[in-house]
Amino acid sequence: MSQPLDSAQTEGAPLTEARLTVPRPWALDTGAVLTHLGTGPRGLSADAAADRLAIAGPNELPEPERKPAVVRFLAHFNDTLIYILLAAAVIKALMGDWLDFWVIMAVAIINAVIGFIQEGRAEKALAGIRGMLSADATVRRDGSWVTVPAAGLVPGDVVRLMPGDKVPADLRLMQASRLRIDEAALTGESVPSSKEIDAVSVDAGVGDRGSMAFSGTIVSAGQGQGVVTATGVTTEIGRIQALSDEAGSLATPLTRQLDSFGRVLTVVILGMAAVMLMIGRFLHGMPYDELISAAIGFAVAAIPEGLPALVTITLAIGVQQMARRNAITRKLPAVEALGSVTTVCSDKTGTLTKNEMTVRSIVTAIAEYDVTGLGYAPEGVIRLVGAAEAAGETGDLSAILSVATLCNDAHIVQADDGAWTLVGEPTEGALKVAAMKGGVGSAGGRRVAVIPFDSAHKLMATLNEAARTGGADGEVSRAILVKGAPDRLLERSLTQRGTNGSEPLDLARWDAVLDELSGQGLRVLAAARKPVRSTTDEFALDDLVDLEFLGLWGIVDPPRPEAIEAIADCHAAGIGVKMITGDHAGTALAIANEMGLAGPGATVLTGAELEALSQEQLREVVRDVDVYARTSPEHKIRIVRALQSHGEVVAMTGDGVNDAPALTRADVGIAMGIKGTEATKEAAEFVLADDNFATIRSAIAEGRRIYDNLRKSIVFLLPTNGAQSLVILIAVVFGLALPVTSVQVLWVNMITAVTLSLALAYEPAERGIMRRPPRASGGPIVDRSELGFVIVVSLLIGGATMGVFYGVTAAGVDVATARTEAVLMLAFGQLAYLFNCRFLSRSSLTLDVLRGNRVVWWSALALVVLQLIYTYVPFMNLLFDSRPLPAASWILPIAVSIAIFFAVEALKAVRRRSSASTGALKGGS
């Protein structure tokens, strides 16, 4: 064995970063690892550790660089539509029109402030992972055990592990005494991993590296010592941080659609403004200052500057609705993305399952029993399967349940609120609960001695004393009770408990039962016993021979019943569900079959098989595989990317650190709020407050409703801009007086966006929202059919506005008053159109249009009040050049607005007939 670095043996060896890096330490024996690191069982000296710290750096994850707040704020002005607004504001300032300048700037600044406040906080995922690192560690320095800050650990340090410790760095184990480590947050395993010091295969996955202890995991039981092989960014957790950093988050379908829409609209606006300038100048000889004002008015009219606020408000309302359904939203755009999800990739442990081990089957030599009830609550019964008449009468069930409760260190505790919780290991908790269901308690026996569980022997044994049945008062009996791996107990057993007492062991039957239970995805444990003299006070491992075999327990991490229904609902909605877990293939497939996630004959793709596939090969099979087992963080990201390459909108759920990179990469990341790590929550767009997969179904339905309402709001908002811009364009092209000024255009845009558009965000879900397939991603936010609809409605409202303006001016009304009535016509035309938009796919000529959404009426009232203020308050007359109107002047805009409502309904009827004919043609072909 090598000596510490500062010993004579390694004194002359150069100390380099390569020297402190051990490739695949899990596959090397401890001597080779110690030699490579230049250390020994007595650890390093303080001076040697200081030298290594200068090279390796502190054992912590680095803070990510973050852009200054000013830069992040200014980034929200990086939008083509905002560029046009800012250019218009600058021109207005040069012309001295300061009122128009400040109104336009206010719109742009408010948009940036909203975006800055709602900005995603993905960098906190890294902070959440950093918080998982241990604060201190017990390390051997200068030959003595001392406690040092975990940040000061270096490769070559020898660290001691005790129950409850958080592993401070990646360690190659040197000693392991019944050492078991909970690696669920790293590997997804539902039970603690047993650790040994023997080297494992070079290509072993993270969950199979039994000779390693990983940074951030928790010691469940036993003791151990290990040499530090990796610190900081080179640990498994450090690699996961790098994956999270490199994965990158994608734009949501909505943001992509809005960006595309903005670019197209910009080109159209600039092109039409240029045409308008040329026509006005060369055809009508309009003065430059008047022409520029008209062009700015046209641009301001055409730009839907209320759209950013509309989207933000609609999504924020959706966030509140989803919070009531236990889905907490961290990033606003993801609300809409959730509604377009086509595939949900889910972790198994704690997400689809309860993460509470439960005994489901008990098999003795006489009979088989089913155990009802789930989790750690001792609620359920043990029922006989079949008709074995002698079963139970011979005490076969009570015998195996006595082992379950007495050869056990776990405790089931009921809290004040009635909830049952486990203190101890999950598997032992399952056995304890099964004994409680069978009415067998531990009060009647006293433990005399114990051989704790050891991964080398895979069993636990206790020497227990109990009052002798039928004996004299005070007379006791003692027996050794054993539980452990079936193969280990079978090889130590000579007999089995049969109908008439002990009988020869039927090894062939037990092998068949073991295969059957394992095939069901159950974790199988065995029980045995051996009577001893009442004077026996101690025993050893060698005494565990000639045992009486009592039977087997089949244990499972049970699926959530509500998750089964949720998966069925997702399938009905055209959404695929895939299980990606670190658990074994057999267990994963059994759970998937039970939940209806995978059908008969479904295959499992393991991490090792996935590793052998190229990304192109994985892309070819990824849609056909529903269950992935023994996966690593890299595998999860590859699966997500392969699905996305098919155009799938992928949601990834999870609760462990190992899920964070995939959650970041997925279109929608969903973390568990109760059992999820902070790293996972910070990487996700959604956090489920109840850790319930069924909540995802409700959240997807809510996301679809929000997107529907967002599209309704946009289809409602665009004709406002279309009507106003057409009014200005037509006036310039034909050399007419402008019916509205640019500042009046901004007024109409803002009041309709803040009042009427907001009302549609509260619309209830459409009928059959979860019976239709997910919408296709990548398409335009407004398709061709809807664009034609918007243009026709714009012509209707714009034509009505021009008709009112030129009609009243022809009657001798002054221009300022006529413009006030034109603004009223624009506002009321939009109000009538609001009721058309409540039901875009069906007729609004129904009483339903008057009910179901009270916000519509409050918004209508707000619009009327604002128009009264605009029309009759003196300072508003001064700001917007409006004039008080006589009461009779309100009749014409109201009457024309009602006519617009019926005209739009006729247009909707034509669209419905056209859609039905198109569908019939497609069906016939």
N, C-alpha and C positions, 0 to 999 in steps of 0.2 A: 504494500500500500504506500502511496506517495506521502510525503510530508508537506506541511504548510509551505506556502510560497516563499516565506522568508527563511526557510531552512537551507542547510548546505546543499541539499539535493537539487533545488531549483533556483538557487541564488543567482546563477549566471544566466538563466533563461530570460529572453527578452519578453517584456510585458507589452502585448499589443492587443488591439481590439479583436483580432482573429483568435488570439490565445484565449480570450474570454468568451468566445462563442463555441458552443458544443452542437455540432450537427446531429440531429436525431438522437438525443440523449436517452430516450426511452428504449432504444434498441441496443444500447451499450451496457455492459456490466458496470457496477459502481466503481470498480477499480480503474477501468479505462476512463470514466468520466472524471474521477478525482485526479488522475494523472494528467489528463488534458488541461484541467483547470489549475494544476499546480497547487493542490490543496490536499487535505487529509481529514480523517475523522475528528481531529482536534480543531479544525477550522483554521481561520486566518489570525494573524496578529492585527492589532489596531492600525499599525503603520502600513501593513500590506493592504488592508481594506481601504485606507485613505488613498493609496496609489491607484488602486483599481477604480475607486469612485471617480477619480479625475479622468479616467479613460472611458469607463462605461456610462458615466453620468448618473444622476439620481434615479432611484427606482420609482418614477412617477411618469404620468402621461403628460406631454407638453400641452400648454394652453394653445388653442388655435388662434391664428391671426384674425383679427376682426376689423372690418372697414370702419373708419370714423363715422360718427352719427351724421355729420354734415353730408358726407359722401352718400350714405344710405338714403338720406332724405332727398338729395338732389336727383338720385337715380329714379325717383318716381315722376320726374318731369320728362324722362326718356320715353316718350310716346309720340307717335306721329300726329295724332289729333291734338295733343297738348302743344306741339310745335306750332301748329297753325294758330291756336288761340294766343300763344305768346307773341307770334309775329303780328297778329291783329292788334294786340295790346300795344306793342312798340309803335306801330304805325299811328294808332290813336294818340299816343303820347306825343309823337312828333307833330301831329296836327293840332295838339292842344285840347283834345276832347277827353278831359281827365275823368269825367264821370264814367264814360264808356271804358276807359282804361282800367279804372279801379274795379268795376264790375267784372270785367273779363279776368283780371288778375286774381280776384277773390275766388272765382270758379276754379282756376288752375291750382291755387294754393290749397284750397279746401280738399281738392282731390289728392294732392301730395300728402297732406297731413293724415288723411284717412288711411292711405296706403302705408305710411310710415308706422302708424300705430298698430296696424294689423299685420305688420311684416312677420314672416316666418322666423322662428328661433331654432333652426336646425342645429346651430353650433352648440346648443345646450345638450345635445345627445352625447357629445364628447365629455362635457362636464359631468353628466350622469354616470358615465363609465368610470371616470377618474374617482368619483366618490365611492366606488366599490373596492378600491384598494385598501388593504389593511393599514391601520395607523401606526402600529408598532409590531415588533417581532422579537422572539427569543432566539438569540444567536450566540454561537460559541466564538468568543474572541479571546486571544491570549490564553487559550485552554480553559476558560471559565464561561459559564452561561450568563449572559447579560441581556437586558432588554434595551433595544435600540429603535429609533424611528425606522419604519419600513422603508422610507425614502433613502436611508443610508445603506441598504443591503447591496451587495455586489456579487457577481458570479464568483463562486468558490466559497462563499459563506456557508456554514453548516447551521441549519435552522431546526428547531424542535417544534413539533406540532402536538397540541393537546385538544381534547373535546371542546367544541365551541369556538376554536380559533378560526380566524379568517386567514387563509393561506396568503402570505405576503408577497410571494414571487413564484415563478415556476421552479419546481424542485424535482431533482432526480432522487427518488427515495433510497436511503441507505438502510433504514430500519423501519419496520412496520409491524406493530403488535395490534392485531385485530383492528387495523386502521380502516375506517370507512369515511368517505368524503362525499358530501352532497354537491354534485356538479350539475344540478338541474338548470341553473342559470347559464351554464356554458354549453351543455350538451343536450339538454331537454330530457335527460333520463329522469324517470319518476321515482327511482329509489337510489339511495346512496351507493357509490361505487366502492367495491372492495379493492384495497391496495396491497400490492406485494412488491418485493424488491427485485424480482426476476425480470430480466429484459424481455421485451415483447417484439413482435414483428416490425420491421422497418416501415412497412406501409400501413401500420395500425392507425385507425382514425382516432380522433381526440377522445372519444368515449371508451376506446379500448386500450388506452395507454395506462395500464394498471400500475406501471412503475413510476408514474409521474403524479405530482400534486400541482395544480394550476392556480395561479394568482387569482384572488377574488372568490374562490370556492370556500366552503365551510366544512370543518372537520365535525362529523356527526358522532364518531365513536373511535375509541382506541387511541394509540399514541404512535408517533413516528418521528424520524429524523431524515433530513434530506439536504443535499447540496444544491445551492442556487445555480441554475443553468441559464436563466434569462431574467432580466429585469426591465421595467419600464415598457418602452415601445416594442421590445423584442419578445415579450410574453404573449400568450394566446390572447389575452384581453387587449394587449397593445395592437396585435394584428387585427383584431376586430375593429378597433378604433380606426385603423388605417382603411379598412374596408368601408366603414361608414363614411369616412372622409372622401374616399375615391368613388363611392357608388354614385354620388350625385343625385339630387332630386329632380324629377322631371316636371315640366310644365303640365298642368292639368288640361283635360280636353277643353274646358271653358276658356282658360287663359290663351290656349292656342287658337281657339275659334275667334276670340275677341281681338287678338293681335292681327289675325288674317283679315277680319272684318275692318279693323282700323286702317290697315294699309290700303285695302281696296277703296274704302270711303275717302281716304286722303287723295288718292289719284283722281277720283271722280270729282271731288270738290275743287281741287286746283284746276283741273281741266275745264270744268264748267265756268269757274271764275275767270279764267283766261279768255274763254269765248265771250263771256258777258262783257269783259273790258273792251275787247276789240269791237264788238257790235255797238256798244254804247259810245265809243270814241269815233269810230269811222263811219257808222251808219247814222247816228243821231247827233254827233258832235258835242257830247256832254262834256262839261268842264272836268279837269283832272281831279280836283278836290271832291266834287260831287260823285264822280265815278268811283274813286277810291273808297269813299264812305259806303257807296252802294255795294262794292265788292266785299268790303269787310262785313257789312250787314249780311250779305249772302253767305259768307263763310261761317259767321257766327250762327246764322239760322240753320245751316246744313249740319254743323257739328253737333252731335248729341252729347254736349258737355255734361249733361245730367246722368249719362250712362255709367261712369265709374261709381258715382254715389248710389245709383239705383242698384247696381250689382252688389255693392258692399252692404247696403241696407237689407236687400233681399236675402243675402247669405247670412247676415247677422240675425235676422228673424228666424231663419232656418236653424241656426245654432241654438237659439233659445228653445225651439221646438224639440230638437234632438236631445238637449240636456234633460228635458222632462222624460225622455225615453232611456236615460242612463248612458247616452253616448255624448261624451264631452269633446268638443271640437277645439283643436289647437290652431288650425290654419284654415282661414275662411274659404279659399278656393276649393279645398278638398271636399266641402259639403256637396258641391255639384258633381265632383268626380265620383263620389260614392254612388250616386245615382246611375252612373254609366258603367259600373263594374260588370265585367263579364266572367271573371274568375276570382274566387276567393281561395288563397293558399293559407291553410291553417296549421298551426302547431297542434300537437295532440294533447300533451300533458298540461292540464290546467285550463285548456281552452275548449277542446271537445270533450275532455274527460274532467272529472271532479278533482283529480290529484289527491284522492283519498282512497288508498288501497282497501279493497273489500274482498272478503272470502265469499266466493260464489258457489263453490262445490266442495263437498267433503266425501271422500271415498274410503270405506273401511273394507275389511275382508268379507264382511257380511252384506253390506248394503251401500247405496249411494244416496246422498242427501243434497238438496238444493237449499241455499241460504238466501232469504229475501232481505230487502233493505239495502241502502247504499250509504257509503261514507262512514263516518265515525260515530254517528248517532246509533245507539244500540236498539234500533227499532226494526223489527222484522222477526221472522221465525225460521226454524230449520225443519224442512219437510222431507219426508221419506219419498224416494223415487222408486216406483214399482211396487211390488207386493211381497217383500221379504218378511215373512211372518215373524221370524225370530229377531229381526233387527230391533235394536233399542233395548230389548229385554235382557240381552247379554251384557249391556253396559258398554258396547263398542263406541257409541257416540260420546258418552260421558268421559270415557277413557281418553279419547283424542282431544276433547275439549279441555280436559284437565291439563294436558301438556300445553295446550294453547295459552292458558292463563297463568300457569305456574312457571313454566320455562320461558319467561317473558319479562323484559325490563321496562316495557311501555306502560303508560297510564292514560286512561281516558277520563277527561275532566269536563264537568258541566259548568259553564259560566253562569253568572247571575241572569243573563238574558236567555238562558235555556239552551244555548248553543253548545255542542259537544266538540272538544278539541283534543288533539293528540299531544302528549309529551313523550317523545321517544321516536323510534324509527317507524316509518309508515307500514312496513310489513308486519312488525310486531303489533302495531296498533290494530291491523286488520284481524289478527288472531285473537287479540284481547276482546274485540267487539263481537266476534263470532261466539266466543265462550259466554259472553254476557247474554247474547240472544238465546243460547241454549240453557241458560239458567245455571251455569257453572261458574262459581266465583273462586277467588284466590284466598278467601279468609280462612278456609279450612285446612290449609297446609302451611308448613313453616319451611323456609329454605335453610338448609344446613350448609351446603357448599355449592360452588358453581364453577363451570368451565366456560368463560365467555366465548362469544362467537369469534372464530378465527378464520380468515379467508383461506388459509392454507388447508384447513380441515373441513370448512364449510358446514359447521354445526355448532350448536350451543347445548350444554347439558347442565342440569341442576340436580342436586340431591335434596329431596323434599321429604318431610315428615308429616304424617297424618294419623288421626285416631283410627285404630284398627276396627274395621266394620265387624260388628258382632262380638268384639272382644270385651274384656273387663275394663272398668273405668281406669283411665290412665295408661292403658296399653296402646302402643303406637306401632306403626309400620313405616318403613322408609323405602323409597324407590328412586332410581335415577331416571329422570325424564329428559328426553333428547328430541330436538327438532333441528332440521337442516336440509341440505340438498338430498333429494331422493336417492341418487346413486350412492352417496356416501353412507346413508343409513341402511340401505338394502344390503350393501356389502358387509355391514357389521351385524346384520340381523340373522338369527337362526330360525325363529318361529314367527307366526303372526297370530293376532287375536281373532279366533274364530267363534263359531256358535257355541261350541262346547269347551271354550278356553283355548289354551295354546295348541296350535297345530303347525305342521311343517310349512315353511315359507313357500308360497307359490310365485316364484320370481317371474315366470313368463306372464302371468296375469298382471302383475304390477308394472312390468315393462309396457304392456299393451295399454293399461290405464294411463300411464305417464305420457305415452305418445298421444293418446286421445285428448287429454287435458292440455298438453302443450300445443296441439293442433288447433285448439280453441283460443289460442293466444293468452292462456292463463299462465301466471307464474306459479310453479308448483313447489310446495314444501312438504316434507314428510315428518311423521311423528313416530317415536318408539319409546319403550320403557324397559327397565330392568329392575326387578325387586332385589333388595339387598338386606343384610341383617339390620335389625333395629339399632344395633350398636355402632354401625358404620358412621364415621364422622367426616371422612374425606374420600376422595376418589381421584383418579387420573384418567387421561385420555386412553391409556391402555386397558382400562376397565370397561370401556365401551365396546364390548364384544358380546356375542350371543344374546343380542337384544330381541325383544318381542316387538315386531313391527305392528303399528296401530293403524296406519292409513296415510292418506294424502289430503292436503288442502289445495284447492285451485283458487288462486287470488288474482284479482284484476283491478286495474284503475278504472272504475266504471264510467261509461259515457254519461254525459248530462242528458236527461230525458228531453229537456226542452231543445237541446241542440239537434236531436234527431228530427224533430218537427221542423226546426229552422232549416236544416239541410234540404228537406223535402220541399219547403217553400222556395228555397233558392233554385232548386232544379226546375220547379214549375215556372219560375220567372226567367228561365233561360240562363241561369248563372251556374257555372261549374264550380265544384268544391274539391280542392285537392289537399290531402294531408301530407305535410312535410315534417317529419319527426326524427329525433335522434334515437328513438327506441328501436327494438329489434323488429325484423320484418314480419315474423309470425304474429307478434302482438299487434303491430300496426294494422295488418290485414284483417285480423279478427275483429278489432274495434271498428275498422272501416266498414266491414260487412254488416256488423250489428247496427251501425248508424245509418245504413242505406247510402253510404258515401261511395262504395264500390260494389259493383254487381257481381254475380256469379262468374267465376273464371278470371276475375281481375288479377292483374300481376302487380308485383311490388318491384320498384327500382331502388336498389340499395346505393349507398354512397360509394362503395367500391365499384359497382357497375357503372354508376354515373361518371366516376373519375376516368373510366376507360373510354368514355364517349367524347368525341370532339363536340364543340359547340354546335356545329352544323348537324351532327348526328343526334344530339339532344333535341335540337329544334324539330327534327322529324318525328320524334316519339313523344314529345312533352305533352301534347294535347290528349294522347291516348292513355297516359298513365295517371292514375288518381291517388296512388299511395307511394310516397318516397320514405325510405327508412335509413337509419344510421347516417344521417346527413350532417354536414358541417356548414359553417357560415358561408364558405365559398360556394358550396353546392346550392344553397338557397338562392343566392344572387344569380347563379347561372340559370336556375329554373325560372326565376322571375324574368330574366332577360330573354330566355327562349320563348316564353309565353308572349312577351311584349313584341317579339319579332313577328308574331302572327297578327298583330294589331289588337291583342287582348288588353283590356284595361284591368290591371291586376291589383287586388287588395291582399295584403299580407297581414296575418294576425300573429301575435306572439306575446310572450311574457318574459323571456330570458334575454340575457346579454347577447346570446348567439343569434337572436332574431333582429337586432338593431340594424345591421347593414342591409338586410333584405327589406326591412320596413322603410328604410331611407330610399332604396332603389325603386320600390313598388310605386304604382300610381297613388295608392292609398295605403298608408300604414296604420294598423289598428293594434293598440297595446291594451293589455289587461291592467285595470286600475288597482285591483286588490293585490294580486300576486305578481304583477309586473315589476321589473326593476326600473329604477329612475332612468337608466340609459334608454330602455325601450320606450318609455313614455315620452321622452324628449325627442326621440327619432320619429315618433308616430304623428300622424295628422289627427287621429282619434284615440281617445282613451275610454274603454268601457268601464263604467263605474261599478258594474256588477259582475265583471269577468264572465259574462254570459254570451256564448256564441249566438244565442237566439236574438240578442240585442242587435246584432249585425243585420239580421233580416229587417227589423223595424227601421234601422238607420238607412238601409238601402232604399226602402220604400219612401222614407222621408227625403232622401236625396233625389229620388225621381220626382217627387212632388215639387221640391224646390226648383229643379231644373225646368219642369213644366211651367211653373209660375214665373221663372226668370224669362223664359221665351215669350210668355204672354206679355210680360212687362216691356220687353224689347220691341215686340210687334206693336204694342200700344204706343211706345214712345217715339218710334221712328217717323210715323206720319206727322207728328208735331213738327219735327225738323223738315220733313219733306214738304209739308204744306207751306211753312214760312219761307223756305228757300225758293220754292216755286213762285210764290207771290212776288218776291224781290226779282227773281230772274225774269219772269214774264214782264214785270213793270219796266225793267231796264231794256229788254229786247224790243219792246214796243214803244219805248220812250214815254212811259206814263209816270205819274206821281207815285212814290213808294207808299203802299198801304200801311206799312209798319216800319219803324226805325230799328236800328241795330240794338239799342238798349231795350226797346219794347220786346224785341225778339228774345233777348235774354230773360226778361221777366216771365214771358209765357213758358219758356223752356223750364225755368227753375220751379215755378209753382206747380206745373203739371207733373214734373219729376218727383217733387217732394210730397205732393198730395195724392194725385190720382195713381201714379205708377206704384207707389208704395202699397196701395190698397190690394193690388193683385198678388202681392207677396203672401197674403193671408188666405188665399184661396185654398179650399180643402182639396184633397187628392182626387184625381179623376177616377172614374169607375174602372175597375179591373187593372189598377196600376201595377200590381205584381203578377199579372197574368200575361203581360206582354214582354217580348224579348228586350234585352238592353239595347239602347240606341247605339247606332254605329258611331264610333269616334272618328275624328278627323274631318268630318263634314263641316259645312258652314253653319254659323249660328242661326242664319236665316237662309232657308233654301230658296230655289228659284220660284216655286209656287208662292211662298210667303212674300218674297220680294215683289212679285207682281201684285199681290194683294196690298202690300204697303204702298206701292206707287199709285194704285187706283184710289185708295183711301186718301192719300196725300192730295191727289187731284180733286177729290170731292171736297175735303175740308179747305184746301187752298182756293178752289174755285168759289166756294161759298163765301170765304173771307173777302176775296176780290169783288164778288158780286155785291156784298154788303157795303164795302168801302166806296166803290164807284157809284153804287146806287144812291147812297145818301149824299155824296158830294154832288151828284147830278141834281139832287133835290134842293141844293143850295146850302147844305151844311158845310161849315168850315173844315179844313183838312185835319186839324188837331182833334176835333170832336169825332170826325169820321174815323180817324185812326183809333180812338178810344173804343168805338163800337166794333171796329175790326178786331182789336185785341179781345174783346168780349166774345166775338164770334169764334175766334180761334180756341179760346178756353172752353166754351160751351160745346163746340164741336168735338173737342177731346173728351169731355165728360160723357157725351152721348156714345162715343166710340168705346169708352171704358166698359160699358155694359155689353157691347159686342164682343169684347175680348175676354170676358169671363168664361165663355165657352167657345173656343176657337174651332173645335171639331164637331160641334152640334149647334142647333139653333138657340138663340137667346130669346126667342119669342115664347117664353115660358115663365111661369111664376117663380121658378127656381132662380131666375136672374135677380129677383128682388130679395132673396133670402140666402142664408148660408154664409154670409160674409158681412158682418156689421161694419167693418172698417170701410167698405165701399161708401156707405152713407155718411160716415164721419168725414171721409176724404172729400166727398161732394160738398158737404157743408163748409169745410175749410176752404175749398176753391171759391165758393160763392162769397165767403167773408173776405178773402183776399182780393177778389175782384171789386167788392164794394169799397175796400180801403184804397185800391188803386184808382178807382173812379172818383171818389168823393173826398178823400183826405187831402188837404191843400199841399202839404209838403211832397206827397206823392205826385200831385199834379205838376209841381215844380221840377221834381227829379226826372219824371218820365214824359213830360209834356202831354199829360192826359187832361181830360176835361170832364166835369160832372155831366152826367147824362140825364135827361128827363126819363121818367118811368116808362113811357111809351116806347122809348128806344130799346128797351130790353126785349120787347115782344118778337121783333124780327130775328135776332140771333137764336132765341129759344126755339122758335118755330122751325127755322132752318136746321137746327141741331137735331130735332126730332125726325125731320126728313132724312138727315144723314144716317141716323140709326137704322131706319127701315131700308135705305139703299144698301148699307153694308150687309144687312141680313140677307138681302137678295143676292149679293155678291157671294156670301158664304154658302148659300144654297147651291149656286152654280159650281162652286169649288167642290162641294160634297158630291154632287152628281158626277163631276169630272173624275174625282178620285175613285168613286165606285166603278165607273166604266173602265178606268185604267186597271183596277184590281181584277175585274171580271175578264178583261183581255189577257192579263198575265196568267190568271187561273186556267183559262181555256187553252192557252198555249202550252 
